[in-house]
């Protein structure tokens, strides 16, 4: 039996590291179950889930060109069917009641931006100049 992506196989844990577990498959090939593929929940210590010699069912999730085999224990488990979600009613798009302005072309938008910018800049200058008057005067 050749090892193909998506197939479920039986294997035996032959080694455990801090990043995953090595599983020996049929035909003498070995694959790696990454720590993120051991269980559905967060796995801090893989030794709490697996021991060397454990028989496990794994799913082949990838086979690299150099022969490395990526395995998953959590994807090999039959997942319970999720209940079908009800469809939400579709909202109409581009129906913005807050946008009452007529469509502007680029030049109109740029002119409005420049006017707003100049107004802000002039009010900023007025505020800063009125504050400078008494503080920077020379003392006699």
C-alpha positions as CSV (number, residue, x, y, z in Angstrom):
1,X,0.0,0.0,0.0
2,X,1.5,3.3,-1.0
3,X,1.4,6.3,1.2
4,X,-0.9,8.9,-0.3
5,X,-2.1,12.3,1.1
6,X,-5.5,11.8,2.8
7,X,-5.1,8.1,3.6
8,X,-5.6,6.9,7.2
9,X,-3.0,4.4,8.4
10,X,-2.1,2.6,11.6
11,X,1.3,3.3,13.1
12,X,3.5,2.9,16.1
13,X,5.1,5.8,18.0
14,X,8.9,5.2,17.8
15,X,10.2,8.5,19.2
16,X,9.0,11.7,20.9
17,X,10.6,15.1,20.7
18,X,9.6,18.5,22.0
19,X,8.1,19.4,18.6
20,X,6.2,16.1,17.8
21,X,6.3,12.4,17.6
22,X,7.8,10.0,15.0
23,X,5.4,7.3,13.9
24,X,6.5,4.1,12.0
25,X,4.0,3.2,9.3
26,X,3.6,0.1,7.2
27,X,6.4,-0.7,4.8
28,X,9.0,0.5,7.3
29,X,8.5,4.2,6.5
30,X,8.4,6.8,9.3
31,X,6.5,10.1,9.5
32,X,6.2,13.0,11.9
33,X,3.2,14.1,13.8
34,X,3.8,17.7,14.7
35,X,2.7,18.7,18.2
36,X,-0.1,20.9,16.8
37,X,-1.6,17.8,15.1
38,X,-1.7,15.6,18.2
39,X,-5.0,16.8,19.7
40,X,-7.8,19.3,19.1
41,X,-6.8,21.4,22.1
42,X,-3.5,23.1,22.9
43,X,-0.7,20.6,23.7
44,X,2.0,21.9,26.0
45,X,3.7,18.6,26.7
46,X,3.4,15.9,24.1
47,X,4.3,13.2,26.7
48,X,0.9,13.8,28.3
49,X,-0.8,12.5,25.1
50,X,1.7,9.9,23.6
51,X,4.2,7.3,24.8
52,X,6.8,5.4,22.8
53,X,5.2,2.2,21.6
54,X,1.6,3.5,21.4
55,X,-0.4,2.3,18.5
56,X,-2.1,5.3,16.7
57,X,-4.3,6.0,13.8
58,X,-2.9,8.8,11.6
59,X,-3.9,10.7,8.5
60,X,-1.3,11.6,5.9
61,X,-1.4,15.3,5.4
62,X,1.6,15.8,3.2
63,X,4.5,13.9,1.5
64,X,7.5,16.0,0.6
65,X,9.7,15.4,-2.4
66,X,12.6,14.3,-0.2
67,X,10.4,11.6,1.4
68,X,9.4,13.3,4.6
69,X,5.8,12.4,5.6
70,X,3.6,14.8,7.6
71,X,1.0,13.0,9.7
72,X,-2.0,14.1,11.9
73,X,-3.7,12.2,14.7
74,X,-6.4,14.8,15.3
75,X,-7.5,14.8,11.6
76,X,-7.6,11.0,11.6
77,X,-10.4,11.0,14.2
78,X,-13.9,11.0,12.8
79,X,-15.3,14.5,13.4
80,X,-18.9,14.6,14.5
81,X,-21.1,16.3,11.9
82,X,-21.7,20.0,12.7
83,X,-25.3,21.1,12.7
84,X,-26.1,23.1,9.6
85,X,-26.1,26.8,10.2
86,X,-29.0,28.9,9.1
87,X,-28.3,31.3,6.3
88,X,-28.4,34.9,7.2
89,X,-30.5,37.1,5.0
90,X,-28.4,39.0,2.5
91,X,-28.0,42.7,3.1
92,X,-28.0,45.0,0.1
93,X,-24.6,46.3,-0.7
94,X,-23.7,50.0,-1.3
95,X,-26.9,51.1,0.3
96,X,-25.4,53.6,2.7
97,X,-28.0,56.1,4.1
98,X,-25.2,58.2,5.6
99,X,-23.7,59.0,2.3
100,X,-26.0,61.7,0.9
101,X,-23.4,63.6,-1.0
102,X,-23.5,63.3,-4.8
103,X,-20.6,61.4,-6.4
104,X,-17.5,63.4,-6.7
105,X,-14.7,63.0,-9.3
106,X,-11.1,63.1,-8.3
107,X,-10.6,66.8,-8.9
108,X,-13.6,67.7,-6.7
109,X,-12.4,65.5,-3.9
110,X,-8.9,67.0,-4.2
111,X,-10.2,70.5,-4.1
112,X,-12.4,69.8,-1.0
113,X,-9.3,68.1,0.7
114,X,-7.1,71.2,0.0
115,X,-9.7,73.6,1.3
116,X,-10.2,71.6,4.5
117,X,-6.5,71.3,4.9
118,X,-5.9,75.0,4.4
119,X,-8.7,75.8,6.9
120,X,-7.1,73.6,9.5
121,X,-3.6,74.9,8.9
122,X,-4.7,78.6,9.3
123,X,-6.6,77.9,12.5
124,X,-3.6,76.0,13.9
125,X,-1.3,79.0,13.0
126,X,-3.7,81.5,14.7
127,X,-3.7,79.4,17.9
128,X,0.1,79.0,18.0
129,X,0.9,82.7,17.2
130,X,-1.5,84.0,19.9
131,X,0.3,81.9,22.5
132,X,3.8,83.0,21.6
133,X,3.2,86.7,22.2
134,X,4.0,87.1,25.9
135,X,6.4,84.2,26.4
136,X,9.1,85.0,24.0
137,X,9.5,88.7,24.9
138,X,13.0,89.9,26.0
139,X,13.4,90.9,29.6
140,X,14.9,94.3,30.3
